[in-house]
């Protein structure tokens, strides 16, 4: 998931956060991105 809206929506739905919490805790604001997916291109 690379787009902000779907990621925030998942935080709201799956983590039970409010929209305000999800926006305030967004990793983009905290510069806290960490890789989580590995891709193999053949």
BELWO-V607417 format. One record per residue. PHI is phi in degrees with one decimal (999 if undefined). D_LAST is the distance of its C-alpha to the last C-alpha in whole Angstrom. Layout:
[[PHI D_LAST] [PHI D_LAST]]
This chain:
[[999 21] [-107.0 22] [-102.2 25] [-62.9 29] [-59.4 30] [-63.7 28] [-65.8 28] [-66.3 32] [-62.1 32] [-65.1 30] [-60.6 33] [-67.2 36] [-74.1 35] [-86.5 33] [-100.1 35] [69.9 38] [-82.5 39] [-80.2 41] [-60.7 39] [-63.0 41] [-63.5 40] [-60.3 36] [-68.8 37] [-65.2 39] [-97.0 36] [-58.8 33] [-62.7 31] [-65.7 31] [-71.6 34] [-92.9 34] [54.6 31] [-111.2 30] [-66.5 26] [-134.7 24] [-65.2 20] [-135.5 20] [-126.4 16] [-114.4 13] [-121.5 10] [-115.0 6] [-107.9 4] [-112.9 0]]
